Amino acid sequence: MSEEVTILDKTFVKYIRDEEINAAVAHVAAQINHDYQDEPPLILITLNGAIVFAVDLLKQLSINARITCVKLSSYQGTESTNKINQLIGLSDDVRGKRVLIVEDIVDTGRTYQHLWNMLHEAGVKEVRIATMTLKPEAYKLDLPVHYVGFSIPNKFVIGRGLDYDGYGRQLPDIYQLKTEGNGR
């Protein structure tokens, strides 16, 4: 795959390679397998972005967990709208259950906060989150982020499920918006 890709009107440079992502997913899966070996969670996948991370993760889980999905939206282009739109809601009964949210990215945490509130209102026993990427500079909530593949700078990224206006999710690597001085 090229070191640069153009999606719509933006150019992105390769930031995290497929092999690094696979290793991080394996590490997160090992932690989850350990933590949930006695009481598997209901795995709640956030659509559409977390699909790729979730598939990679699920293939490495040895726990016997159920899976469900929700679809929320908060981005338009490269910017957060600061508003959570619930496009597909929770369809499973979560009362008294341990729930593991699977996210592609946690930046401001608004989506995570929304889900956390929704799940607690529904009577869950416990909520944890696994995310492929976390932007610590942007994340200002007191909610813990339990399982993290990568901590990354507060820059816009695509690939491996992450998108720009719905495009770029299929890229096996993670790319960062091209700016002066890109780098880790």
C-alpha positions as CSV (number, residue, x, y, z in Angstrom):
1,M,0.0,0.0,0.0
2,S,1.2,3.5,-0.8
3,E,2.8,5.8,1.7
4,E,0.2,8.4,0.8
5,V,-3.4,8.1,-0.3
6,T,-5.9,10.7,-1.4
7,I,-9.5,10.5,-0.2
8,L,-11.9,13.0,-1.7
9,D,-10.1,16.3,-1.3
10,K,-7.6,15.3,1.4
11,T,-4.2,13.6,1.3
12,F,-3.2,11.2,4.1
13,V,0.2,9.7,5.0
14,K,0.8,6.2,6.3
15,Y,1.0,6.4,10.1
16,I,0.6,2.9,11.6
17,R,1.3,-0.2,9.6
18,D,-0.9,-3.3,9.3
19,E,1.7,-5.4,11.2
20,E,1.8,-3.0,14.2
21,I,-2.0,-3.0,14.3
22,N,-2.2,-6.8,14.3
23,A,0.2,-6.9,17.2
24,A,-1.8,-4.3,19.1
25,V,-5.0,-6.2,18.5
26,A,-3.5,-9.4,19.7
27,H,-2.3,-7.6,22.9
28,V,-5.8,-6.2,23.6
29,A,-7.4,-9.6,22.9
30,A,-5.1,-11.2,25.4
31,Q,-6.1,-8.7,28.1
32,I,-9.8,-9.2,27.4
33,N,-9.5,-13.0,27.4
34,H,-7.8,-12.8,30.8
35,D,-10.2,-10.3,32.3
36,Y,-13.4,-12.0,31.1
37,Q,-12.5,-15.6,31.4
38,D,-14.9,-16.2,34.3
39,E,-17.8,-14.1,33.1
40,P,-17.9,-13.2,29.4
41,P,-19.4,-9.9,28.4
42,L,-22.0,-8.8,25.9
43,I,-19.8,-7.2,23.3
44,L,-21.3,-4.0,21.9
45,I,-19.8,-2.9,18.6
46,T,-20.2,0.7,17.4
47,L,-21.0,0.8,13.7
48,N,-19.6,1.6,11.2
49,G,-16.1,2.4,12.3
50,A,-15.5,-0.4,14.8
51,I,-16.4,-3.2,12.3
52,V,-12.8,-3.8,11.2
53,F,-11.3,-3.6,14.7
54,A,-14.1,-5.8,16.0
55,V,-13.6,-8.5,13.4
56,D,-9.8,-8.5,14.0
57,L,-10.4,-8.7,17.8
58,L,-13.2,-11.3,17.8
59,K,-11.0,-13.7,15.8
60,Q,-8.6,-13.7,18.7
61,L,-11.0,-13.9,21.6
62,S,-11.2,-17.3,23.4
63,I,-14.1,-16.2,25.6
64,N,-17.7,-17.2,24.7
65,A,-19.3,-13.8,24.3
66,R,-22.5,-12.5,22.7
67,I,-22.3,-9.7,20.2
68,T,-24.7,-6.8,19.4
69,C,-24.3,-3.5,17.6
70,V,-25.3,0.2,17.8
71,K,-24.8,2.9,15.3
72,L,-24.0,6.4,16.5
73,S,-22.7,9.4,14.5
74,S,-20.9,12.5,15.6
75,Y,-18.6,13.5,12.8
76,Q,-19.1,15.4,9.6
77,G,-16.0,15.6,7.4
78,T,-12.9,15.8,9.7
79,E,-14.7,17.6,12.5
80,S,-16.9,16.4,15.4
81,T,-20.3,18.0,15.3
82,N,-20.4,17.8,19.2
83,K,-23.8,16.1,18.8
84,I,-24.4,12.3,19.1
85,N,-27.0,11.0,16.6
86,Q,-28.3,7.5,17.5
87,L,-29.0,5.8,14.1
88,I,-29.5,2.3,15.4
89,G,-30.2,1.8,19.1
90,L,-29.6,-1.0,21.6
91,S,-31.7,-4.0,20.8
92,D,-30.5,-6.4,23.6
93,D,-31.5,-6.6,27.2
94,V,-28.4,-5.5,29.1
95,R,-29.8,-5.5,32.6
96,G,-27.3,-7.1,35.0
97,K,-24.8,-7.8,32.3
98,R,-21.1,-6.9,31.8
99,V,-20.8,-5.0,28.6
100,L,-17.7,-4.4,26.6
101,I,-17.9,-1.5,24.1
102,V,-15.7,-2.0,21.0
103,E,-14.8,1.3,19.4
104,D,-12.5,2.3,16.5
105,I,-11.4,5.6,18.2
106,V,-11.9,7.5,21.4
107,D,-11.1,11.2,21.0
108,T,-13.4,13.6,22.9
109,G,-15.2,10.7,24.5
110,R,-18.7,12.1,23.8
111,T,-19.8,8.8,22.1
112,Y,-18.4,6.8,25.0
113,Q,-20.1,9.0,27.5
114,H,-23.4,8.7,25.6
115,L,-23.1,4.9,25.5
116,W,-22.0,4.7,29.2
117,N,-25.1,6.7,30.2
118,M,-27.4,4.7,28.0
119,L,-26.1,1.4,29.3
120,H,-26.2,2.4,33.0
121,E,-29.8,3.7,32.5
122,A,-30.6,0.2,31.2
123,G,-29.2,-1.4,34.3
124,V,-25.9,-2.9,33.3
125,K,-23.6,-4.5,35.9
126,E,-20.4,-3.1,34.4
127,V,-19.2,-1.2,31.3
128,R,-15.7,-1.3,29.9
129,I,-14.4,-0.1,26.5
130,A,-11.8,-1.5,24.1
131,T,-10.6,0.9,21.4
132,M,-8.2,0.6,18.6
133,T,-7.0,4.2,19.0
134,L,-7.2,6.8,21.8
135,K,-6.4,10.5,21.5
136,P,-5.3,11.4,25.1
137,E,-4.9,15.1,24.2
138,A,-8.6,15.3,23.2
139,Y,-10.0,12.9,25.9
140,K,-11.0,14.9,29.0
141,L,-13.5,12.6,30.7
142,D,-13.1,10.8,34.0
143,L,-14.4,7.5,32.5
144,P,-11.6,4.9,32.3
145,V,-10.6,3.6,28.9
146,H,-9.7,0.0,29.7
147,Y,-8.2,-1.5,26.5
148,V,-6.2,0.6,24.0
149,G,-4.4,-0.5,20.9
150,F,-2.7,2.8,20.3
151,S,-2.5,6.2,21.9
152,I,-2.2,8.8,19.1
153,P,-1.9,12.6,18.7
154,N,-5.0,14.6,18.2
155,K,-4.8,14.5,14.4
156,F,-7.4,13.2,12.0
157,V,-6.8,9.5,10.9
158,I,-8.3,7.1,8.4
159,G,-8.0,3.4,7.6
160,R,-8.6,0.1,9.4
161,G,-12.3,1.1,9.9
162,L,-11.6,4.9,10.4
163,D,-13.1,7.1,7.7
164,Y,-13.3,10.4,6.1
165,D,-17.0,11.0,5.1
166,G,-17.4,7.2,4.8
167,Y,-14.3,6.6,2.6
168,G,-11.0,5.0,3.5
169,R,-12.3,2.3,6.0
170,Q,-10.9,-0.5,3.8
171,L,-7.3,0.6,4.1
172,P,-5.3,-2.0,6.0
173,D,-3.0,0.6,7.5
174,I,-3.8,3.8,9.5
175,Y,-3.2,7.1,7.7
176,Q,-2.9,10.5,9.2
177,L,-4.0,13.7,7.5
178,K,-1.0,15.2,5.7
179,T,0.3,18.3,7.4
180,E,3.7,20.0,7.7
181,G,5.9,17.8,10.0
182,N,3.7,14.6,10.2
183,G,5.1,12.0,12.4
184,R,4.6,10.0,15.6
